[in-house]
Amino acid sequence: MSGHYVFNASAIGLGGVLTSPKRKVIPSLASVALAPTGGEGVGIVTNYDDGDGITFDRAETHVFGTSNGDGTYTTVADVMVNNLSVFNQLQVQAMRASVTSIRQVIDGMVFDRKFTFQAEYLGVYLNGQEMDLPVETKVFDDNPSYDDFVKALGTDEMADYRKLIGLDNAQAKSLVRSARAEDSATADSRTICCTAISPKCHAGFHVPVKGVGTAHLAEVLVKQGRRRLTLLRLELEPRELPHVGIAIKESKGLSNNGSMTVGSVEGNGTYTLP
């Protein structure tokens, strides 16, 4: 019996956990996962306003997977979120993201032929001020394999980008050494957290938002054979208790103040043996 290809793609509109002024789980909204055998899936949620200070007009997700013949397989994951508002301090009129992977199976081995991202933000306002968020995905598109991406990350041309994501020269050299090693087990275990935000963006990758917390923009996770792009990951700061004015962190000593994901996509696949 021969092996078979197993698809993997997922997308989520919004989800997370609020811990102040009281704990609340926001379930994964407009989330969808691709069947391991491929096909298609769609998720849609409209007019979200559950009284927690977070609203949006529409979140829509789409996943797709198919065999192209000649042992090649394509997966696509898309997400779009319109008119997002977070505590009236962070607003985004529209944002969307997509990840496409093309992988080829040769003699039971899986090779990355294409891993591309698309991302866009329109009408972003922080504390009432409009913000431009330029996106640059070339380094990901030009380096579909993990090893190629790591090697590109260590080049002189990527110095500004390394500074943007907080990767120092010693860490970059260590990653390159592990990627070049004959035994790739070390490289496999290292997930690189980076961004599709351009180094030309004045706001940077990690942006403080008054009354909200820290916004991580166009966050990318690169690991062996897998890619995830999250348009907005929020680390939430404590919010005051209603009519009391005492921060929940001070009153209960909580260190985890909640977090939220908005617009996240992932896509890849693998091959089984025998």
C-alpha positions in Angstrom: 0.0 0.0 0.0 1.4 3.4 -1.0 1.3 6.5 1.1 -1.1 9.4 0.6 -1.0 13.2 0.8 -2.6 14.9 3.9 -3.8 18.4 3.4 -3.6 21.1 6.1 -5.1 24.5 5.9 -7.0 26.7 8.4 -8.2 30.2 8.8 -9.9 32.2 11.6 -11.6 35.5 11.7 -11.3 36.4 15.4 -11.0 34.7 18.7 -9.3 35.0 22.1 -9.7 35.3 25.9 -10.5 38.5 27.8 -9.6 38.5 31.5 -10.7 41.9 32.7 -12.8 43.3 34.0 -14.0 39.7 34.0 -12.9 36.6 32.2 -14.6 35.9 28.9 -13.8 33.5 26.1 -14.5 34.8 22.6 -15.0 31.6 20.6 -13.1 31.1 17.3 -15.4 33.2 15.0 -15.6 32.4 11.2 -13.0 29.6 11.7 -12.6 26.8 9.1 -10.3 23.9 8.7 -9.6 22.0 5.5 -10.4 18.3 5.4 -7.2 16.1 5.3 -8.3 14.8 1.9 -8.6 18.3 0.5 -11.6 20.1 -1.0 -13.0 23.4 0.3 -14.4 25.1 3.3 -15.9 28.5 4.1 -16.7 30.4 7.4 -18.7 33.6 7.7 -19.7 35.7 10.8 -21.5 39.1 10.4 -22.3 41.9 12.7 -20.4 40.8 15.8 -21.1 42.9 18.9 -21.3 40.9 22.1 -20.9 43.8 24.5 -17.3 43.2 25.2 -15.9 46.2 23.4 -14.9 44.3 20.3 -17.0 44.6 17.1 -16.8 43.9 13.4 -19.1 43.9 10.4 -18.0 40.8 8.7 -15.3 38.1 9.0 -15.0 35.6 6.1 -12.6 32.7 5.7 -11.9 30.2 2.9 -9.7 27.2 2.6 -9.0 25.0 -0.5 -6.9 22.0 -1.3 -6.3 20.0 -4.5 -4.0 17.7 -6.3 -2.4 19.3 -9.4 -1.1 16.0 -10.9 2.6 15.0 -11.2 2.7 14.6 -7.4 2.1 18.3 -6.7 -0.5 19.6 -4.2 -1.9 23.1 -3.6 -3.4 24.6 -0.4 -4.9 28.1 -0.1 -6.2 29.8 3.0 -7.8 33.3 3.0 -9.3 35.6 5.6 -11.0 39.0 5.4 -12.2 41.2 8.3 -14.2 44.4 7.8 -14.8 47.3 10.2 -13.0 46.0 13.2 -13.1 48.0 16.4 -11.2 47.1 19.6 -12.3 49.2 22.6 -12.7 52.2 20.3 -9.0 52.6 20.4 -8.0 50.5 17.4 -10.0 50.5 14.2 -9.4 48.8 10.9 -11.8 49.4 8.0 -10.7 46.3 6.1 -7.9 43.8 6.3 -7.2 40.5 4.5 -4.6 37.8 4.3 -3.8 34.8 2.2 -1.3 32.0 2.2 -0.7 29.6 -0.7 1.5 26.6 -0.7 2.5 24.2 -3.5 4.3 21.1 -2.4 5.6 18.2 -4.4 6.0 14.6 -3.4 9.0 12.7 -4.9 9.7 9.2 -3.7 7.8 9.8 -0.5 9.7 13.1 0.3 7.9 16.4 0.4 9.5 19.5 -1.2 8.3 23.1 -0.9 7.9 24.6 -4.3 5.9 27.7 -3.4 5.0 29.4 -0.1 3.5 32.9 -0.8 1.7 35.4 1.4 -0.6 38.3 0.6 -1.7 40.8 3.2 -3.3 44.2 3.2 -4.6 46.8 5.7 -7.0 49.6 4.8 -8.1 52.5 7.1 -6.1 51.7 10.2 -6.6 54.1 13.2 -4.8 54.0 16.5 -6.1 56.3 19.2 -7.8 58.3 16.5 -4.7 58.7 14.4 -4.5 57.1 10.9 -1.6 54.7 10.4 0.0 53.4 7.3 1.0 49.7 7.4 3.1 48.8 4.4 3.5 45.0 3.8 6.5 43.3 2.2 6.4 39.6 1.5 9.2 39.1 -0.9 11.6 37.3 1.5 8.9 34.7 2.1 7.8 34.4 -1.6 11.4 34.0 -2.8 12.4 31.4 -0.2 9.7 28.7 0.0 11.7 26.3 2.0 12.6 26.8 5.7 16.4 26.4 5.0 16.3 29.0 2.2 14.4 31.4 4.3 16.9 31.1 7.2 19.8 31.6 4.9 18.2 34.7 3.4 17.5 36.0 6.9 21.2 35.9 7.7 22.3 38.1 4.7 23.6 41.6 4.9 20.6 42.8 2.9 18.3 41.7 5.7 20.0 43.7 8.5 17.1 46.2 8.8 14.6 43.4 8.8 16.4 41.5 11.6 16.4 44.7 13.6 12.7 45.0 13.1 11.9 41.5 14.4 14.5 41.7 17.2 16.8 39.0 15.9 20.4 39.8 16.8 23.4 38.8 14.7 24.4 35.9 17.0 20.9 34.4 16.8 20.9 34.8 13.0 24.2 33.0 12.7 23.0 30.2 14.9 19.9 29.7 12.8 22.0 29.6 9.6 24.4 27.1 11.1 21.5 24.8 12.1 19.9 25.1 8.7 23.1 24.1 7.0 23.7 21.2 9.3 23.3 17.7 7.8 21.1 16.7 10.7 18.1 19.0 10.4 16.5 18.0 13.7 17.7 21.2 15.3 16.4 23.4 12.6 13.1 21.6 12.6 12.5 22.6 16.3 13.0 26.3 15.8 10.0 28.3 14.9 10.9 31.8 13.8 8.5 34.6 14.8 8.8 37.4 12.3 6.5 39.8 10.3 5.3 40.7 6.9 5.3 44.4 7.9 7.9 46.3 5.9 11.0 47.7 7.7 9.9 51.0 6.2 6.9 51.1 8.5 7.3 53.8 11.1 5.1 52.0 13.6 7.3 48.8 13.6 6.2 45.2 14.3 5.1 45.5 18.0 2.9 48.6 18.5 1.6 49.8 21.9 -2.1 50.8 21.7 -3.4 53.0 24.5 -6.1 51.4 26.5 -5.7 48.1 24.7 -2.2 46.6 25.0 0.3 45.6 22.4 -0.5 44.9 18.8 1.7 42.5 16.9 1.2 43.3 13.2 1.3 40.8 10.3 2.9 38.2 12.5 4.5 35.3 10.6 5.5 32.0 12.1 8.0 30.1 9.9 8.8 26.5 10.7 9.8 23.5 8.7 7.1 22.9 6.0 4.6 25.3 7.6 3.7 29.0 7.5 1.2 31.0 9.5 0.3 34.7 9.0 -1.8 36.5 11.6 -2.8 40.0 10.7 -3.3 41.1 14.3 -2.3 39.5 17.5 -3.2 41.5 20.6 -1.7 41.2 24.1 -4.3 42.9 26.2 -3.5 45.0 29.2 -5.8 45.1 32.4 -9.0 47.1 32.1 -10.5 48.9 35.1 -13.4 47.4 36.9 -16.7 49.2 36.1 -17.5 52.0 38.6 -14.6 51.1 40.8 -11.5 52.3 39.0 -9.2 49.5 40.3 -7.3 47.5 37.7 -8.0 43.8 37.7 -4.3 43.1 37.7 -3.9 45.1 41.0 -6.9 43.7 42.6 -6.4 40.0 41.7 -2.7 39.8 40.9 -3.3 38.3 37.4 -0.3 38.1 35.2 -2.2 36.9 32.1 -4.3 39.8 31.0 -5.8 38.2 27.9 -5.0 37.9 24.2 -6.8 38.0 20.9 -6.1 36.8 17.3 -7.6 38.6 14.4 -7.3 37.3 10.8 -5.0 34.3 10.8 -4.2 31.8 8.0 -2.1 28.7 7.8 -1.5 26.2 4.9 0.7 23.2 4.1 0.5 19.5 3.9 2.5 16.3 4.3 2.8 12.8 3.0 2.3 9.5 4.8 4.2 6.2 4.7 3.7 3.5 3.7 
